[in-house]
Amino acid sequence: MLGGEDGEFELAELRVALGPALATLDEREQKILTLRFYGNLTQSQIAEQIGVSQMHVSRLLARALTKLRGQLADAF
């Protein structure tokens, strides 16, 4: 079919926008997100690696995700 909708196009745009959005986070926030979503580590495992409590990791993760959502919302 010519001219059909590409269901993956929006996802591709989001992936392109994600790089610059991640760059706005500080180094620790980037590390936490990387460990959580690419390393599949739990908050407790991340806490052990970076030397803070699991509760603090939870707060940092929530703050980083809020920042990312804001950056991505501005991009779209």
FIKE-588107 format. One record per residue: x, y, z of N, C-alpha, C, CB in turn; residue number from 1; residue in one letter. Coordinates in steps of 0.2 Angstrom, whole numbers, plus 5000, padded with zeros to 4 digits. Glycine has a CB too. Example, Ala and Ser with C-alpha at 12.3 -4.5 7.8 and 13.67 -1.06 7.14 Angstrom:
BEGIN
n_xx;n_yy;n_zz;ca_xx;ca_yy;ca_zz;c_xx;c_yy;c_zz;cb_xx;cb_yy;cb_zz;resi;resn
5066;4972;5039;5062;4978;5039;5066;4984;5039;5057;4978;5045;1;A
5064;4989;5035;5068;4995;5036;5064;5000;5039;5070;4997;5029;2;S
//
This chain:
BEGIN
n_xx;n_yy;n_zz;ca_xx;ca_yy;ca_zz;c_xx;c_yy;c_zz;cb_xx;cb_yy;cb_zz;resi;resn
5004;4994;5000;5000;5000;5000;5004;5006;5000;4995;5000;5006;1;M
5003;5011;4996;5006;5017;4996;5003;5022;5000;5006;5020;4989;2;L
5007;5026;5004;5004;5031;5008;5001;5029;5014;4999;5035;5004;3;G
5002;5022;5016;5000;5020;5023;5003;5023;5029;5000;5012;5023;4;G
5000;5023;5034;5003;5026;5040;5008;5021;5043;4998;5027;5046;5;E
5014;5024;5045;5019;5020;5048;5018;5020;5056;5026;5022;5046;6;D
5016;5015;5059;5015;5015;5066;5021;5016;5070;5012;5009;5068;7;G
5027;5015;5067;5034;5016;5071;5037;5023;5070;5038;5011;5069;8;E
5034;5027;5066;5037;5033;5065;5037;5038;5071;5033;5037;5060;9;F
5031;5038;5075;5031;5042;5081;5037;5039;5086;5024;5041;5085;10;E
5037;5033;5087;5042;5030;5091;5049;5032;5089;5042;5022;5091;11;L
5051;5032;5082;5057;5034;5080;5059;5041;5081;5057;5033;5072;12;A
5054;5045;5081;5054;5053;5083;5056;5053;5090;5048;5056;5081;13;E
5053;5049;5094;5054;5049;5101;5061;5047;5103;5049;5045;5105;14;L
5063;5042;5100;5070;5040;5101;5075;5045;5099;5072;5033;5097;15;R
5074;5049;5094;5079;5054;5091;5079;5060;5097;5076;5057;5084;16;V
5073;5061;5099;5072;5067;5104;5075;5065;5111;5065;5069;5105;17;A
5075;5058;5112;5078;5056;5119;5085;5058;5120;5077;5049;5119;18;L
5089;5057;5115;5096;5059;5116;5098;5066;5119;5100;5058;5110;19;G
5095;5071;5116;5096;5078;5118;5093;5079;5125;5094;5083;5113;20;P
5087;5075;5126;5084;5076;5133;5088;5073;5138;5077;5073;5132;21;A
5091;5067;5137;5095;5064;5142;5101;5068;5143;5097;5057;5139;22;L
5104;5072;5138;5110;5076;5139;5108;5082;5144;5112;5079;5133;23;A
5102;5084;5145;5100;5089;5150;5101;5087;5157;5093;5092;5148;24;T
5101;5080;5158;5101;5078;5165;5108;5078;5168;5098;5070;5166;25;L
5109;5078;5174;5116;5078;5177;5119;5071;5177;5116;5081;5184;26;D
5125;5070;5178;5128;5064;5177;5125;5058;5181;5136;5064;5179;27;E
5124;5060;5188;5121;5055;5192;5114;5053;5190;5120;5058;5199;28;R
5110;5057;5187;5103;5055;5185;5104;5051;5179;5099;5062;5183;29;E
5109;5053;5174;5110;5049;5168;5112;5042;5170;5115;5052;5164;30;Q
5116;5041;5175;5119;5034;5177;5113;5030;5180;5124;5035;5183;31;K
5109;5034;5184;5103;5030;5188;5098;5027;5182;5100;5035;5193;32;I
5097;5032;5177;5092;5029;5172;5095;5024;5168;5091;5035;5168;33;L
5102;5024;5167;5105;5019;5163;5105;5012;5166;5112;5021;5161;34;T
5107;5013;5173;5107;5007;5177;5100;5004;5177;5110;5008;5184;35;L
5095;5008;5178;5088;5005;5179;5085;5003;5173;5083;5011;5182;36;R
5086;5006;5167;5082;5004;5161;5086;5000;5156;5079;5010;5158;37;F
5093;5001;5156;5097;4998;5152;5100;4992;5155;5102;5002;5148;38;Y
5102;4993;5162;5105;4988;5165;5100;4983;5169;5110;4991;5170;39;G
5094;4985;5169;5088;4981;5172;5090;4980;5180;5087;4975;5169;40;N
5093;4985;5183;5095;4984;5190;5089;4987;5194;5101;4988;5192;41;L
5088;4984;5200;5083;4987;5205;5085;4993;5208;5081;4981;5210;42;T
5081;4996;5211;5083;5002;5215;5088;5001;5220;5077;5006;5218;43;Q
5087;4995;5224;5091;4993;5229;5098;4992;5226;5089;4987;5233;44;S
5099;4989;5220;5105;4987;5217;5109;4994;5215;5104;4982;5211;45;Q
5105;4998;5213;5107;5005;5211;5110;5008;5217;5102;5009;5207;46;I
5106;5008;5222;5108;5012;5228;5115;5009;5231;5103;5011;5234;47;A
5116;5003;5230;5122;5000;5232;5128;5002;5228;5122;4992;5232;48;E
5127;5003;5222;5132;5005;5217;5134;5012;5218;5130;5004;5210;49;Q
5129;5016;5219;5131;5023;5219;5132;5026;5227;5126;5027;5216;50;I
5130;5022;5231;5132;5024;5238;5126;5028;5242;5138;5027;5239;51;G
5120;5027;5240;5115;5031;5243;5109;5026;5245;5112;5036;5239;52;V
5104;5028;5249;5099;5023;5251;5094;5022;5245;5095;5026;5256;53;S
5090;5017;5245;5085;5015;5240;5080;5020;5239;5082;5008;5241;54;Q
5078;5023;5245;5073;5028;5245;5076;5035;5241;5071;5030;5252;55;M
5082;5036;5242;5085;5042;5238;5085;5040;5231;5092;5043;5241;56;H
5087;5034;5229;5087;5032;5222;5080;5033;5219;5089;5025;5221;57;V
5075;5031;5223;5068;5032;5221;5066;5039;5219;5063;5029;5226;58;S
5068;5044;5224;5067;5051;5223;5071;5053;5217;5069;5055;5229;59;R
5077;5051;5216;5081;5054;5210;5079;5051;5204;5089;5052;5211;60;L
5076;5045;5204;5074;5042;5198;5067;5046;5196;5072;5035;5199;61;L
5063;5047;5200;5057;5051;5199;5058;5058;5196;5052;5051;5205;62;A
5063;5061;5199;5065;5068;5197;5067;5068;5190;5070;5071;5202;63;R
5072;5063;5189;5075;5063;5182;5069;5061;5177;5080;5057;5182;64;A
5065;5057;5178;5059;5055;5174;5055;5061;5172;5055;5049;5176;65;L
5054;5065;5178;5049;5071;5177;5053;5076;5172;5048;5074;5184;66;T
5059;5077;5173;5063;5081;5169;5063;5079;5162;5071;5082;5171;67;K
5064;5072;5161;5064;5069;5154;5057;5071;5151;5065;5062;5154;68;L
5052;5069;5154;5045;5070;5152;5044;5077;5150;5040;5068;5157;69;R
5046;5082;5154;5046;5089;5152;5050;5091;5146;5048;5093;5158;70;G
5056;5088;5145;5060;5090;5139;5056;5087;5133;5067;5087;5140;71;Q
5054;5081;5133;5051;5077;5128;5044;5081;5126;5049;5070;5129;72;L
5040;5083;5131;5034;5087;5130;5035;5093;5126;5030;5088;5136;73;A
5041;5096;5128;5043;5103;5124;5045;5101;5117;5048;5106;5128;74;D
5048;5095;5116;5050;5093;5109;5044;5092;5104;5055;5087;5109;75;A
5038;5090;5107;5033;5088;5103;5027;5093;5104;5030;5081;5105;76;F
//
